[in-house]
């Protein structure tokens, strides 16, 4: 315990040590590298999510190998759905015909009877080709998604990544600069030199340190030159990189959690579209009667809302990036601004389905 206390006091009261590494041997670029890695990982999860969002439900269903039990079950459900829809449509047409035939004036006109017969044929074709019709609707409204998901977008600020390489020679004179843990570990391993590689994105770092700067030189052969090129990003008297990394872990986890929530919602959306496609004949059969046609209309609205849900999520991320820039500039030093905006983004993504339905006129 005394050794730890002594090293801790040396860190606080020895300027050379504070400028280089803290008690655990971490530097300012270690913090930047950690931030860049987590932002990059979050962006990668989001890119994979939106890549999967462009997957058609027909591709998912048709990927089932023919001849397997799952394929047979899917075909059986689809055929049963069409058969049941034909029965439902027939019953609705009969009820509609009996209701109208009571009116002698309607039944006495051959035009009305002809229109009713044509309606029977149209309903039959509508049910038998429901998957094709729904597929055309999907392609039409998925055009919006394709415009915003075809391009490669960094949903979190990332920008250009710079690779830094620092070759550090071992020696007792470097123990104060390098950090006691790294020094004794490398000494026991018999390493003569250490070569460290850092990948840093200034845009990602500025999410947490708006005033951060990075050097233009990317290769260093001396520990002092390397560390001095990365000044502390804040005005703290004692800046401890280890504490900064620990402090940001919660925010890193929140970022990734939001990304995984997006992925889960996108996957659930594809499942929902697949279910709508297979069972589409049933709600479309309600077009057979004027009293039940609202069911089919609501089904089409829900289907369209599910299709454009991805575009709604993309718009949320665009607003997030804009809000992040605006509120950070207007916050006046308010802490946890990024945390607040990320929480708002997470709640918005969860509500994206509800918002897409409101766009389509569904309460």
C-alpha positions as a Markdown table, in Angstrom:
| # | Residue | x | y | z |
|---|---|---|---|---|
| 1 | Unk | 0.0 | 0.0 | 0.0 |
| 2 | Unk | 2.9 | 2.3 | 0.8 |
| 3 | Unk | 4.3 | 1.8 | -2.7 |
| 4 | Unk | 1.0 | 2.7 | -4.3 |
| 5 | Unk | 0.7 | 5.8 | -2.1 |
| 6 | Unk | 4.2 | 6.9 | -2.9 |
| 7 | Unk | 3.7 | 6.5 | -6.6 |
| 8 | Unk | 0.4 | 8.3 | -6.4 |
| 9 | Unk | 2.0 | 11.3 | -4.6 |
| 10 | Unk | 4.8 | 11.3 | -7.2 |
| 11 | Unk | 2.2 | 11.5 | -9.9 |
| 12 | Unk | 0.5 | 14.5 | -8.3 |
| 13 | Unk | 3.6 | 16.5 | -7.4 |
| 14 | Unk | 6.0 | 15.5 | -10.2 |
| 15 | Unk | 5.3 | 17.6 | -13.3 |
| 16 | Unk | 7.3 | 15.3 | -15.6 |
| 17 | Unk | 5.3 | 12.3 | -14.6 |
| 18 | Unk | 2.0 | 14.0 | -15.1 |
| 19 | Unk | 3.0 | 15.2 | -18.5 |
| 20 | Unk | 3.9 | 11.7 | -19.6 |
| 21 | Unk | 2.0 | 8.9 | -18.0 |
| 22 | Unk | -0.1 | 8.3 | -14.9 |
| 23 | Unk | 0.3 | 5.6 | -12.3 |
| 24 | Unk | -0.9 | 2.9 | -14.7 |
| 25 | Unk | 1.3 | 4.0 | -17.6 |
| 26 | Unk | -1.4 | 5.6 | -19.8 |
| 27 | Unk | -0.9 | 8.6 | -22.0 |
| 28 | Unk | -3.2 | 11.2 | -23.5 |
| 29 | Unk | -3.1 | 9.4 | -26.9 |
| 30 | Unk | -4.3 | 6.2 | -25.1 |
| 31 | Unk | -7.5 | 8.1 | -24.2 |
| 32 | Unk | -7.8 | 9.3 | -27.8 |
| 33 | Unk | -7.2 | 5.8 | -29.1 |
| 34 | Unk | -9.8 | 4.4 | -26.8 |
| 35 | Unk | -12.4 | 7.0 | -27.9 |
| 36 | Unk | -11.7 | 6.4 | -31.5 |
| 37 | Unk | -11.9 | 2.6 | -31.2 |
| 38 | Unk | -15.3 | 2.8 | -29.4 |
| 39 | Unk | -16.8 | 5.3 | -31.9 |
| 40 | Unk | -15.5 | 3.2 | -34.8 |
| 41 | Unk | -17.1 | 0.1 | -33.3 |
| 42 | Unk | -20.4 | 1.8 | -32.8 |
| 43 | Unk | -20.3 | 3.1 | -36.4 |
| 44 | Unk | -19.5 | -0.4 | -37.6 |
| 45 | Unk | -22.6 | -1.8 | -35.8 |
| 46 | Unk | -24.8 | 0.9 | -37.3 |
| 47 | Unk | -23.4 | 0.3 | -40.8 |
| 48 | Unk | -24.1 | -3.4 | -40.5 |
| 49 | Unk | -27.6 | -2.7 | -39.2 |
| 50 | Unk | -28.5 | -0.4 | -42.1 |
| 51 | Unk | -26.9 | -2.8 | -44.6 |
| 52 | Unk | -29.3 | -5.5 | -43.3 |
| 53 | Unk | -32.1 | -3.0 | -43.4 |
| 54 | Unk | -31.9 | -3.0 | -47.2 |
| 55 | Unk | -32.5 | -6.8 | -47.2 |
| 56 | Unk | -35.9 | -7.6 | -48.7 |
| 57 | Unk | -38.2 | -9.8 | -46.7 |
| 58 | Unk | -38.5 | -12.0 | -49.9 |
| 59 | Unk | -34.8 | -12.5 | -49.8 |
| 60 | Unk | -35.1 | -13.7 | -46.2 |
| 61 | Unk | -38.0 | -16.0 | -46.9 |
| 62 | Unk | -36.5 | -17.4 | -50.1 |
| 63 | Unk | -33.2 | -18.1 | -48.4 |
| 64 | Unk | -34.8 | -21.1 | -46.7 |
| 65 | Unk | -33.4 | -24.2 | -48.5 |
| 66 | Unk | -36.1 | -26.1 | -50.5 |
| 67 | Unk | -37.0 | -29.5 | -49.2 |
| 68 | Unk | -36.4 | -28.7 | -45.6 |
| 69 | Unk | -39.1 | -28.7 | -42.9 |
| 70 | Unk | -38.9 | -24.9 | -42.5 |
| 71 | Unk | -39.4 | -24.4 | -46.3 |
| 72 | Unk | -42.4 | -26.8 | -46.3 |
| 73 | Unk | -43.9 | -25.0 | -43.3 |
| 74 | Unk | -43.5 | -21.6 | -44.9 |
| 75 | Unk | -45.1 | -22.8 | -48.1 |
| 76 | Unk | -48.0 | -24.5 | -46.2 |
| 77 | Unk | -48.6 | -21.3 | -44.2 |
| 78 | Unk | -48.7 | -19.2 | -47.3 |
| 79 | Unk | -51.0 | -21.6 | -49.2 |
| 80 | Unk | -53.3 | -21.8 | -46.1 |
| 81 | Unk | -53.4 | -18.1 | -45.9 |
| 82 | Unk | -54.5 | -17.8 | -49.5 |
| 83 | Unk | -57.1 | -20.5 | -49.0 |
| 84 | Unk | -58.5 | -19.0 | -45.9 |
| 85 | Unk | -58.6 | -15.6 | -47.5 |
| 86 | Unk | -60.6 | -16.9 | -50.4 |
| 87 | Unk | -63.1 | -18.4 | -48.0 |
| 88 | Unk | -63.3 | -15.1 | -46.1 |
| 89 | Unk | -63.7 | -13.1 | -49.3 |
| 90 | Unk | -66.5 | -15.4 | -50.4 |
| 91 | Unk | -68.4 | -15.0 | -47.2 |
| 92 | Unk | -68.0 | -11.2 | -47.3 |
| 93 | Unk | -69.1 | -11.1 | -50.9 |
| 94 | Unk | -72.2 | -13.1 | -50.1 |
| 95 | Unk | -73.1 | -10.9 | -47.1 |
| 96 | Unk | -72.5 | -7.8 | -49.3 |
| 97 | Unk | -74.7 | -9.3 | -52.1 |
| 98 | Unk | -77.6 | -10.2 | -49.8 |
| 99 | Unk | -77.4 | -6.8 | -48.2 |
| 100 | Unk | -77.6 | -5.0 | -51.5 |
| 101 | Unk | -80.1 | -7.3 | -53.2 |
| 102 | Unk | -82.7 | -6.3 | -50.6 |
| 103 | Unk | -82.8 | -3.0 | -52.4 |
| 104 | Unk | -85.0 | -3.7 | -55.5 |
| 105 | Unk | -83.7 | -0.6 | -57.3 |
| 106 | Unk | -80.1 | -1.9 | -57.1 |
| 107 | Unk | -80.9 | -5.4 | -58.1 |
| 108 | Unk | -83.1 | -4.3 | -61.1 |
| 109 | Unk | -80.1 | -2.7 | -62.8 |
| 110 | Unk | -77.9 | -5.1 | -64.8 |
| 111 | Unk | -75.0 | -2.7 | -64.5 |
| 112 | Unk | -74.8 | -3.2 | -60.8 |
| 113 | Unk | -74.9 | -7.0 | -61.2 |
| 114 | Unk | -72.1 | -6.8 | -63.8 |
| 115 | Unk | -70.0 | -4.6 | -61.5 |
| 116 | Unk | -70.5 | -7.1 | -58.7 |
| 117 | Unk | -69.4 | -10.0 | -60.9 |
| 118 | Unk | -66.3 | -8.1 | -61.9 |
| 119 | Unk | -65.6 | -7.3 | -58.3 |
| 120 | Unk | -65.6 | -11.1 | -57.6 |
| 121 | Unk | -63.0 | -11.7 | -60.3 |
| 122 | Unk | -60.9 | -8.8 | -59.0 |
| 123 | Unk | -61.0 | -10.0 | -55.4 |
| 124 | Unk | -60.0 | -13.5 | -56.5 |
| 125 | Unk | -57.0 | -12.1 | -58.4 |
| 126 | Unk | -56.1 | -9.8 | -55.6 |
| 127 | Unk | -55.9 | -12.7 | -53.1 |
| 128 | Unk | -54.0 | -15.1 | -55.4 |
| 129 | Unk | -51.4 | -12.4 | -56.2 |
| 130 | Unk | -51.3 | -10.7 | -52.8 |
| 131 | Unk | -47.6 | -11.4 | -52.4 |
| 132 | Unk | -46.8 | -9.8 | -55.8 |
| 133 | Unk | -48.9 | -6.8 | -55.0 |
| 134 | Unk | -47.3 | -6.3 | -51.6 |
| 135 | Unk | -43.9 | -6.8 | -53.2 |
| 136 | Unk | -44.6 | -3.9 | -55.6 |
| 137 | Unk | -45.7 | -1.7 | -52.7 |
| 138 | Unk | -42.5 | -2.6 | -50.9 |
| 139 | Unk | -40.3 | -1.7 | -53.9 |
| 140 | Unk | -42.1 | 1.6 | -54.4 |
| 141 | Unk | -41.7 | 2.9 | -50.8 |
| 142 | Unk | -38.3 | 1.2 | -50.2 |
| 143 | Unk | -37.0 | 3.7 | -52.8 |
| 144 | Unk | -36.9 | 6.3 | -49.9 |
| 145 | Unk | -34.7 | 3.9 | -47.8 |
| 146 | Unk | -32.3 | 3.3 | -50.7 |
| 147 | Unk | -31.6 | 7.0 | -51.1 |
| 148 | Unk | -30.4 | 7.3 | -47.6 |
| 149 | Unk | -28.8 | 3.9 | -46.9 |
| 150 | Unk | -26.9 | 3.3 | -50.1 |
| 151 | Unk | -24.3 | 5.9 | -49.2 |
| 152 | Unk | -21.6 | 5.2 | -46.5 |
| 153 | Unk | -22.4 | 7.5 | -43.6 |
| 154 | Unk | -20.6 | 7.8 | -40.3 |
| 155 | Unk | -23.6 | 8.2 | -38.0 |
| 156 | Unk | -21.3 | 9.3 | -35.2 |
| 157 | Unk | -18.6 | 11.9 | -35.9 |
| 158 | Unk | -15.5 | 10.0 | -37.1 |
| 159 | Unk | -13.8 | 11.7 | -40.0 |
| 160 | Unk | -10.3 | 10.7 | -41.0 |
| 161 | Unk | -8.4 | 8.3 | -38.9 |
| 162 | Unk | -4.7 | 9.0 | -38.4 |
| 163 | Unk | -2.2 | 6.3 | -37.4 |
| 164 | Unk | 0.6 | 7.3 | -35.0 |
| 165 | Unk | 3.7 | 5.2 | -34.3 |
| 166 | Unk | 5.9 | 5.7 | -31.3 |
| 167 | Unk | 9.2 | 3.7 | -30.8 |
| 168 | Unk | 10.2 | 3.9 | -27.1 |
| 169 | Unk | 13.6 | 2.8 | -25.9 |
| 170 | Unk | 13.7 | 1.0 | -22.6 |
| 171 | Unk | 15.9 | 2.1 | -19.7 |
| 172 | Unk | 15.8 | 3.2 | -16.1 |
| 173 | Unk | 15.7 | 6.8 | -17.1 |
| 174 | Unk | 12.4 | 6.2 | -18.8 |
| 175 | Unk | 10.6 | 4.7 | -15.8 |
| 176 | Unk | 9.1 | 8.0 | -14.8 |
| 177 | Unk | 7.9 | 8.7 | -18.3 |
| 178 | Unk | 6.7 | 5.3 | -19.3 |
| 179 | Unk | 4.9 | 4.1 | -16.2 |
| 180 | Unk | 6.1 | 1.6 | -13.7 |
| 181 | Unk | 3.8 | -1.2 | -14.7 |
| 182 | Unk | 4.7 | -1.2 | -18.4 |
| 183 | Unk | 8.4 | -0.8 | -17.5 |
| 184 | Unk | 8.7 | -3.8 | -15.2 |
| 185 | Unk | 6.5 | -5.9 | -17.5 |
| 186 | Unk | 8.6 | -5.2 | -20.5 |
| 187 | Unk | 11.9 | -5.6 | -18.5 |
| 188 | Unk | 10.8 | -9.0 | -17.4 |
| 189 | Unk | 9.9 | -10.0 | -20.9 |
| 190 | Unk | 13.3 | -8.9 | -22.1 |
| 191 | Unk | 12.1 | -6.3 | -24.6 |
| 192 | Unk | 14.7 | -3.7 | -25.6 |
| 193 | Unk | 12.2 | -1.4 | -27.2 |
| 194 | Unk | 8.5 | -0.9 | -27.4 |
| 195 | Unk | 6.6 | 0.2 | -30.6 |
| 196 | Unk | 3.2 | 1.6 | -29.9 |
| 197 | Unk | 0.6 | 2.2 | -32.6 |
| 198 | Unk | -2.3 | 4.5 | -32.1 |
| 199 | Unk | -5.3 | 5.1 | -34.4 |
| 200 | Unk | -6.9 | 8.5 | -33.6 |
| 201 | Unk | -9.8 | 10.3 | -35.2 |
| 202 | Unk | -10.0 | 14.0 | -34.2 |
| 203 | Unk | -13.7 | 14.2 | -35.0 |
| 204 | Unk | -14.4 | 11.3 | -32.7 |
| 205 | Unk | -12.2 | 12.7 | -29.9 |
| 206 | Unk | -14.0 | 16.1 | -30.2 |
| 207 | Unk | -17.2 | 14.4 | -29.1 |
| 208 | Unk | -15.6 | 14.3 | -25.6 |
| 209 | Unk | -13.0 | 17.0 | -25.8 |
| 210 | Unk | -14.1 | 19.9 | -28.1 |
| 211 | Unk | -10.8 | 21.6 | -27.7 |
| 212 | Unk | -8.6 | 18.6 | -28.4 |
| 213 | Unk | -5.8 | 18.8 | -31.0 |
| 214 | Unk | -3.5 | 16.1 | -32.6 |
| 215 | Unk | -0.1 | 16.6 | -34.1 |
| 216 | Unk | 0.6 | 16.4 | -37.9 |
| 217 | Unk | 3.8 | 14.3 | -37.3 |
| 218 | Unk | 2.8 | 10.6 | -37.2 |
| 219 | Unk | 6.2 | 8.9 | -36.3 |
| 220 | Unk | 8.1 | 9.4 | -33.0 |
| 221 | Unk | 11.4 | 7.9 | -31.8 |
| 222 | Unk | 11.4 | 9.5 | -28.4 |
| 223 | Unk | 8.9 | 9.2 | -25.6 |
| 224 | Unk | 9.2 | 12.9 | -24.6 |
| 225 | Unk | 8.6 | 14.1 | -28.1 |
| 226 | Unk | 5.6 | 11.7 | -28.5 |
| 227 | Unk | 3.9 | 12.7 | -25.3 |
| 228 | Unk | 4.6 | 16.4 | -25.6 |
| 229 | Unk | 2.9 | 16.4 | -29.1 |
| 230 | Unk | -0.4 | 15.5 | -27.3 |
| 231 | Unk | -1.1 | 18.1 | -24.7 |
| 232 | Unk | -3.8 | 17.5 | -22.2 |
| 233 | Unk | -7.2 | 18.3 | -23.8 |
| 234 | Unk | -8.5 | 20.1 | -20.7 |
| 235 | Unk | -7.3 | 22.8 | -18.3 |
| 236 | Unk | -7.1 | 20.4 | -15.4 |
| 237 | Unk | -3.9 | 20.8 | -13.3 |
| 238 | Unk | -3.5 | 17.1 | -13.0 |
| 239 | Unk | -4.9 | 15.2 | -16.0 |
| 240 | Unk | -5.0 | 11.4 | -15.4 |
| 241 | Unk | -5.6 | 9.4 | -18.6 |
| 242 | Unk | -6.6 | 6.3 | -16.6 |
| 243 | Unk | -9.4 | 8.1 | -14.8 |
| 244 | Unk | -10.6 | 9.6 | -18.1 |
| 245 | Unk | -10.8 | 6.2 | -19.7 |
| 246 | Unk | -12.7 | 4.8 | -16.8 |
| 247 | Unk | -15.0 | 7.8 | -16.7 |
| 248 | Unk | -15.9 | 7.3 | -20.4 |
| 249 | Unk | -16.7 | 3.6 | -20.1 |
| 250 | Unk | -20.3 | 4.2 | -19.2 |
| 251 | Unk | -20.8 | 6.4 | -22.2 |
| 252 | Unk | -19.0 | 4.0 | -24.5 |
| 253 | Unk | -21.4 | 1.2 | -23.3 |
| 254 | Unk | -24.4 | 3.5 | -23.9 |
| 255 | Unk | -23.2 | 4.3 | -27.5 |
| 256 | Unk | -22.9 | 0.6 | -28.3 |
| 257 | Unk | -26.2 | -0.3 | -26.6 |
| 258 | Unk | -28.0 | 2.3 | -28.8 |
| 259 | Unk | -26.3 | 0.8 | -31.8 |
| 260 | Unk | -27.5 | -2.7 | -30.9 |
| 261 | Unk | -31.0 | -1.4 | -30.2 |
| 262 | Unk | -31.0 | -0.1 | -33.8 |
| 263 | Unk | -29.8 | -3.5 | -35.0 |
| 264 | Unk | -32.5 | -5.3 | -33.1 |
| 265 | Unk | -35.2 | -2.9 | -34.3 |
| 266 | Unk | -34.0 | -3.3 | -37.9 |
| 267 | Unk | -34.0 | -7.1 | -37.6 |
| 268 | Unk | -37.5 | -7.0 | -36.1 |
| 269 | Unk | -38.7 | -4.8 | -38.9 |
| 270 | Unk | -37.6 | -7.5 | -41.5 |
| 271 | Unk | -39.4 | -10.2 | -39.5 |
| 272 | Unk | -42.5 | -8.0 | -39.4 |
| 273 | Unk | -42.4 | -7.4 | -43.2 |
| 274 | Unk | -42.0 | -11.1 | -43.8 |
| 275 | Unk | -45.0 | -11.8 | -41.6 |
| 276 | Unk | -47.0 | -9.2 | -43.4 |
| 277 | Unk | -46.0 | -10.6 | -46.8 |
| 278 | Unk | -47.0 | -14.2 | -46.0 |
| 279 | Unk | -50.4 | -13.2 | -44.4 |
| 280 | Unk | -51.2 | -10.4 | -46.8 |
| 281 | Unk | -54.1 | -12.3 | -48.5 |
| 282 | Unk | -56.1 | -12.3 | -45.3 |
| 283 | Unk | -56.4 | -8.6 | -44.7 |
| 284 | Unk | -56.6 | -7.9 | -48.4 |
| 285 | Unk | -59.6 | -10.2 | -48.6 |
| 286 | Unk | -61.6 | -7.6 | -46.6 |
| 287 | Unk | -61.7 | -5.4 | -49.7 |
| 288 | Unk | -64.6 | -7.8 | -50.7 |
| 289 | Unk | -67.0 | -5.8 | -48.5 |
| 290 | Unk | -67.5 | -2.1 | -48.1 |
| 291 | Unk | -68.2 | -2.6 | -44.4 |
| 292 | Unk | -64.8 | -4.4 | -43.8 |
| 293 | Unk | -62.5 | -2.7 | -46.3 |
| 294 | Unk | -61.0 | -0.5 | -43.5 |
| 295 | Unk | -59.1 | -3.5 | -42.3 |
| 296 | Unk | -57.3 | -3.8 | -45.6 |
| 297 | Unk | -56.6 | -0.1 | -45.7 |
| 298 | Unk | -55.1 | -0.2 | -42.2 |
| 299 | Unk | -53.0 | -3.2 | -43.2 |
| 300 | Unk | -51.5 | -1.3 | -46.2 |
| 301 | Unk | -50.8 | 1.7 | -44.0 |
| 302 | Unk | -49.1 | -0.4 | -41.4 |
| 303 | Unk | -47.1 | -2.2 | -44.1 |
| 304 | Unk | -45.9 | 1.1 | -45.6 |
| 305 | Unk | -45.1 | 2.5 | -42.2 |
| 306 | Unk | -42.9 | -0.5 | -41.5 |
| 307 | Unk | -41.1 | -0.1 | -44.9 |
| 308 | Unk | -40.2 | 3.5 | -44.3 |
| 309 | Unk | -39.2 | 3.0 | -40.6 |
| 310 | Unk | -35.6 | 2.7 | -41.7 |
| 311 | Unk | -35.7 | 6.1 | -43.3 |
| 312 | Unk | -37.2 | 7.5 | -40.0 |
| 313 | Unk | -34.3 | 6.1 | -38.1 |
| 314 | Unk | -31.8 | 7.6 | -40.5 |
| 315 | Unk | -33.5 | 11.0 | -40.1 |
| 316 | Unk | -33.1 | 10.6 | -36.3 |
| 317 | Unk | -29.4 | 10.1 | -36.7 |
| 318 | Unk | -29.1 | 13.1 | -39.0 |
| 319 | Unk | -30.9 | 15.2 | -36.4 |
| 320 | Unk | -28.7 | 13.7 | -33.7 |
| 321 | Unk | -25.5 | 14.8 | -35.5 |
| 322 | Unk | -26.9 | 18.3 | -36.0 |
| 323 | Unk | -28.2 | 18.5 | -32.4 |
| 324 | Unk | -24.8 | 17.2 | -31.1 |
| 325 | Unk | -23.0 | 20.1 | -32.9 |
| 326 | Unk | -25.6 | 22.7 | -31.9 |
| 327 | Unk | -26.1 | 21.9 | -28.2 |
| 328 | Unk | -22.4 | 21.3 | -27.6 |
| 329 | Unk | -21.7 | 24.8 | -28.9 |
| 330 | Unk | -24.6 | 26.3 | -27.0 |
| 331 | Unk | -24.3 | 24.4 | -23.8 |
| 332 | Unk | -21.7 | 26.8 | -22.3 |
| 333 | Unk | -19.6 | 24.1 | -20.6 |
| 334 | Unk | -22.6 | 22.0 | -19.4 |
| 335 | Unk | -21.3 | 18.5 | -18.7 |
| 336 | Unk | -22.8 | 15.3 | -20.1 |
| 337 | Unk | -24.3 | 17.0 | -23.1 |
| 338 | Unk | -23.4 | 14.0 | -25.3 |
| 339 | Unk | -24.9 | 11.7 | -22.8 |
| 340 | Unk | -28.2 | 13.6 | -22.8 |
| 341 | Unk | -28.4 | 13.6 | -26.6 |
| 342 | Unk | -27.5 | 9.9 | -26.9 |
| 343 | Unk | -30.3 | 9.1 | -24.4 |
| 344 | Unk | -32.7 | 11.1 | -26.5 |
| 345 | Unk | -31.5 | 9.3 | -29.6 |
| 346 | Unk | -32.1 | 5.9 | -28.0 |
| 347 | Unk | -35.6 | 6.8 | -27.0 |
| 348 | Unk | -36.3 | 8.2 | -30.5 |
| 349 | Unk | -35.1 | 4.9 | -32.1 |
| 350 | Unk | -37.3 | 2.9 | -29.8 |
| 351 | Unk | -40.3 | 5.1 | -30.9 |
| 352 | Unk | -39.4 | 5.1 | -34.6 |
| 353 | Unk | -42.1 | 2.5 | -35.3 |
| 354 | Unk | -44.8 | 4.7 | -33.7 |
| 355 | Unk | -43.6 | 7.8 | -35.6 |
| 356 | Unk | -43.5 | 6.0 | -39.0 |
| 357 | Unk | -47.1 | 5.0 | -38.4 |
| 358 | Unk | -48.1 | 8.6 | -37.6 |
| 359 | Unk | -46.6 | 9.6 | -40.9 |
| 360 | Unk | -48.9 | 7.1 | -42.6 |
| 361 | Unk | -51.9 | 8.4 | -40.7 |
| 362 | Unk | -52.2 | 5.7 | -38.1 |
| 363 | Unk | -53.0 | 6.9 | -34.6 |
